Every structure is written in structure tokens, then in C-alpha cells.
Amino acid sequence: MSPSAGGLVVFLLSVQVIQSQDGWRVNYLKTDVCAAKGSEVFISCDITYPYGIYPSDIKDRFWFTKEKDGEPVDLRTDSEYSGRVRYRYNSDSDSCYLTITDVRESDSAEYKFTLMTNKPGEKYTGSPGVTLSVTGLQVQVRKIRILPGWELTCHSSCVLSDRAEYVWYKNEKYIKRGSSLLVSSGSTDRYSCYLTGSSGHGSPAVYGPQRPSVSVSPSAEMLEGDSVTLTCSADANPAANYTWYKEHEDSPRASGQIFTITDFTAEHSGNYYCEAQNEMGRSNSTLRLIPFSGKSHSFFCSLTHYINNPAKEVTHRVTRRPLSET
């Protein structure tokens, strides 16, 4: 799955900077580049040679970010850029170009252009170079006061161009273009955004809590007076917050994923509700502790799950060791 290609995705910021040394000059047209992960980046420069040096005197020219033993490493020989780097040089205008495809966050670095002449040891590097920042996309969730829903906005850690085009997917299917999207409250659908032309690299999906999972510890034998620990967990993005309630009580018993009942007795029986909630919605699960009647007092717990409006309950029964005799 990927958004439809929209051509070259390059965003250049900042101002011209010129480096010169003994008549050499490298003019990087822009010194800061912000690009979305998966896009194609284009960097360019112009070169001025000192008197007596001509393009035919240049035996090698290339871009680099690293040095080894004090010498620059050609990007074309760097395994991290294998198959993703292209150079182009225009001898008529003395212009140099670098293209990096399918950029990664690890590509964030300072890129410099260097030239080596036919004379041993004679070289020139335009420094400082061009700083590339590669960013992943994120979805920001904001409550809309006048509507029963949320506004999702696609954004990045560095400033992309005003020309950036975003597309939205719902459950991995394209739904619309635009930098923002309105969704209804309580939705359990998954929403993600992409930058057109970014080779399928999109934001992590945002969605409301899925059905929580509730566990009990200890899971084996338990005696009256032991501590019982209840744990609730739900898949959600943004991460869910958890609240525990007991039936027929208005105030919550605890907050957080873990709820511990100390000195457990039959009086603690009843329904305990774990509610997972984030900006997108909420979901409930019920832990039911019920004592048996009879000579030996034992209990079992059943997990009953509800999602928003409960339609069907799913029960898991766990029988415990008998409690102390009455």
C-alpha cells in the first residue's frame, strides 16, 4: 500500500552560502533540506575555479558525509547509500547535483561536495555543506469543541514546504487528500497520513483502544487474605489511560494498568471494570469475582469484554482453590 506518486518530493530552506579559498568557490543554492522519509531529495551547487584551473583539470568530484583516515568517502561507495545515489554534473554551467532516493532518517547529515585535480594532493571541499533533515510523519489528534469528533492533522518534526500534499488512509484504504481529517468520536478505525510521492512511508496509525485484556495474579492457588493483582492492557495509539471501577460505585477504585486488592475476602466479590481511553475513544472489560455458596467458600473470576456499546459478552472462567472453612 502506498499513496499515488506525485513526482519529486524535495523541500529546500535557508539562504545562499558561498565558500571560497584561493579562488575556489562552491555555492550551495540552499543549505538546509527538510524531507519526508521515503521521498527523493535533490541537492545542487555551483562551482567557480581559481585562475589557471579548468574543468578538464578535475580528475574526480563527488559528494560525501563521512571521512576515513582523513579522506572523504564517496557516497557512491558507501554501502548505506547503495543504489540510492545519483550524481550529475553540467560542465557548461559548472553545476553539480546530488539525488538521493527513498531517504531514511539515518540519511540526516551534512553533505559536502569535493573536487580533486590532476595535481597530487590538490583538492577543495565546499564547507560548511548542506544539512539534510529526514523526518517521519505523525498524526496529531485535537478535540473539536463544536462537533462530536476529532480533527487529525498530519505534521512532521521539521518544516516541509507549503507545496507538500498529504493523503489519508482509513484501515489501509485511501479516503482523501488534505493536511487534516475529521473523524467521529468512539471510532476504532485506524487512520494514517502519507506525503504524496513518499514511496509508501506514512505515519503510524492512530486509533481508539481495542478490546482490553485483563489478567489476574496469582493465576494458580490463592488463599483468603492473599493479595490479588488485576492487570489491564489495550492496544491503542495514542497510548491508552486506564481506570478501574467497581459496580454500583461512582468513584474509581484505581487508575493505571495495575489494580491490587489486598487481603482478599468474599466481600470483595463483584464486577470490576477496566476502562481504557485515549483521544480517539474508549473500551471496557469487566472482571467478575463471584463466590460460590456451599460448605467450602471458593470463587471464580470471569472476564467479560465490552467495546463501547456491549452487544455480546465473552466469558473466561477460572476456578480457584477453596478459601478457608467457615
N, C-alpha and C positions, 0 to 999 in steps of 0.2 A: 504494500500500500504506500502510495506517495502522492503528493499533490502534483497537479499538472505542471510541466516545466514552463518557466516564464522567462527563459533566457538567462543571461549573465546576471549574477547577483553580487554586486560589489558596492561598497559604501566607503567613500573616502572623505576624511575630515581634515581639519587643521589648515596650515598655510605653507607656502613655499619656503624651503630652506636650501641654501646654496653652500656647498663646501668647496674650498679652493686651497691649493697648495702648489707653489711653484708653477702656476699656470694651469694646473689640473682643476677641473670643476665638475662636480656631479650635482645636478639639480633634481631632487626628488619632488615630483609635482605635488604630492601630498605626503605628509609624514605620519599620519595616523589612519589606520584602516580598521573599521569595525565590520565583521562579517558573521553571519549566522552559520552554525555548524552544518556541514554538508553542502554549503554553497561553493561557488567558484570565485576566486579572488584574482584581481588584476592590479599589478603594481607597475609603475613606469618611472623612467628617469631620462634626463638629457645629459650629454657629456660634452665638455669642452676640453680640448687637448692643449698642452703647452706648445709654444713655438718650436718647430722642428720635429714634432711628433705627429704622425698621420695614422688614420685607421689601419693602414697596411702594416704599421709597426706593432700592432697589438697581436700577440700570439694567443692570448686567452682572456676571456671575460666571463664572469659568472656571478650568481647570487649566492649568499651564504648566511648562516646564522651562527655557526659554530666554528671553532678553531681546533686544530690538532697539532701539537708540537709547534705552536706559534703560527701555523699556516691556516688560512681559511679553507673550509671544506665545502666543495661544490655541492649544492643541493641535489644535483642530478646523481651524485654518488652516495647520497645519504639514504640508507635503507628505509628510514621513516617516511620519506617522500617518494618512494619508488612508484613509478607510473603516474604520479600526480603533478609533476612539474614540467612546464614548457617554457623555453626561452625564445625571444625573438629580438633581433637587432636590425635597426634601419640605418644603413651606412650613409644614406643621403642626408638624413637629419640628425645622425649620431644619437639616436634614441634607443633605449633599452627597455625591455618589457619582461615581466615575470607573471606567469599564470599558475595558480595552484588550484587544483580541482578537489572537490569533496573535502574541504578543510575540516580539521579536527581541532578540538580545544588544545591539544598538545602542540599545534602549529603556532600558538600565540608566542611571538618572539619579535626580536628586532632583525630586519632583513637589510643587508648591505650589498652593494654592487662593487666588485673589484675588477681591476684591469691589470694585466701583466704584459710588458713589452718584450721585444726580442732581446733586449739587453739584460744580462744576468742580474737578478735581484731587483730590477726596476719594476715597481708596481705601485698602484694607487687604489685606495679604498675610500669610497664616499661615506664619511661618518660624521655625525650620527646618521642612522639609516631610517627605515620605515618601520614603525611599530604596528604589528598586526594583533588585534584582539579578536579571538573567536569566542562567540557566546552561544549558549543553548537557549532555547525559548522556554518561557514559563507562562503559566496561566494564573492571573490574579483574579481572585473572587471578591466581589463587592456587593453588599446588600443594596437593593433599590427600595427606597422608602415608599414610593408611591405605587409600587407594584408588588404582588406576592411572588417574588422571584429574585434572581441574582444576575448580575452583569459579569461576564467573563471577559477579561482583557488580555490580549497576547502582548508580552513585553520581553525585553532582554536586558542583560546587565550592562551593555554599552549602547550608545545611541545609534540606532540604524537610520538610514535615510528616510525622508518623508515619502520617498517613492516605494518604500517597502510594501509589498502586498501580502496579506495573510489569508489563509483559508482554514476553515474549521471542519472538524470531523466529529461525528457522533457515533460511538460504538464502531469506530474504524470505517465509517462511511461518510463521504463528503456531503456537507449540508449547505455551506455558504461561504462567501468571501467577506472580508472586512476585519478590522482590528478588534472588534468586540462582538459579543453574542449574549442574548438574553435567554435564560433558562428558568423553568418553573421550580418552585420550592419542592423539596422532597424527592427530587429526581435521583434515581440510581443509575442513570446512563453515564457513560464515560465520554468526556469531551477533551479534545486536544487541538492545538493550533499548529500550523506549519507556515513557513515562509515560502512563497512561490519560487520554484527553482532550487530548493534546498535539498534535493536528492533524497527525499523521504525522511529527513531528520526533523522530528517535531518535538513539541513539548511533552513532558509526562502528562498522562491523562488525569483530569480531576473528576471526582465522583463522590457521591454520598456513601456513608458506611454500608457495607454489605452485611449480611446476617451475622451477628456476633457469635463467637464461640465461647462457651462458658465451661470451665473445668473446676473440679473440686479436689482439694488436697487436705488430708491424706486420701488417696484413692482406694486404699485397702481397709483393714480393720480400724475401727475408731471407737473409743470408749467414752462414756459420759464424762464430761469435764474437759475433754480434749479441745484444742483449737481447730477451727475449720477455716480454711482459706479458699475463697472464691476468686477466680481469675476470669476476666472478660477481655476478649480481643476481637477486633473487627478490621477488615481490610478497607481502607479509606484514604483518599487524598483530596484535600489536606488531611493530616492525621486527626483521628477522632479523639474527643474528650469523653471520659466515662463517668457515669453517675449511677450509684446503687440506691434503690428504693425497696421498701418492704410494703406489701399490700396493706391498704387501709391507713397508711401513714402519709401525711402531706410532705413532711421534711425528708430530704435524702438521708440515708444511713451513712454513706461514704462517697467520696469522689476518687477517681483514679481507677486503674485497671484491676487493682487488688483490693479485696474486702475481706477482713478477717473477723470471724466470730469466736471470741474466747469463751472458755468454759461452756461448751455446747450442752444444751439440755433440750428436752422435748418442748419447752416453752418457746424455743427459737423456731419452731416449725412455721411454715407459711411460704408464701411466694416472695422471692427476692428478684427484683427487676434490674437488669443491667441495661442502661441506655447509652448507646454510642452516638455521638453527634458531632458533625462538623458544619461548615458553612453551606454545604450542599444539601444536607438532610440529616435524618436520624433513623435509627433502627434499634429494636428491642429484642432482648432474650430474657426468659424467665427461668430462674432456678427454683424448683418447688421441693421443699423439705417437708415430708409428711410422715408422722409417726404411725405405726401400726397399733391396733388395740390387741390385748391379749396378755397372757401371763408374762411373756418377755417383751419388753419395750424395745423395738428396733425401729429403724426408719429407712426410707429410701429417698433418693433425690431424683427428680425428673427435670430434664431440660426442655422447656417449651419455647420455641423461637417465634417471634413475630417481626414482620417487616412493615413498618408504618401502619397500615390498616390490616390487622391479622385476619387471614382467611382460613388458615389451616395450621394446626399445631403439630409439631414433631416432638415426640417424647422419647427420651432415653432413660431407662430405669437402671439404677444401681442399688443393689441391696447391701446393707451394712451389717456388721457384727452386732448381735443384741447388746443393748445397753444394760446397765446394772438392774437387778431384780428389784421390784417394789415390795 
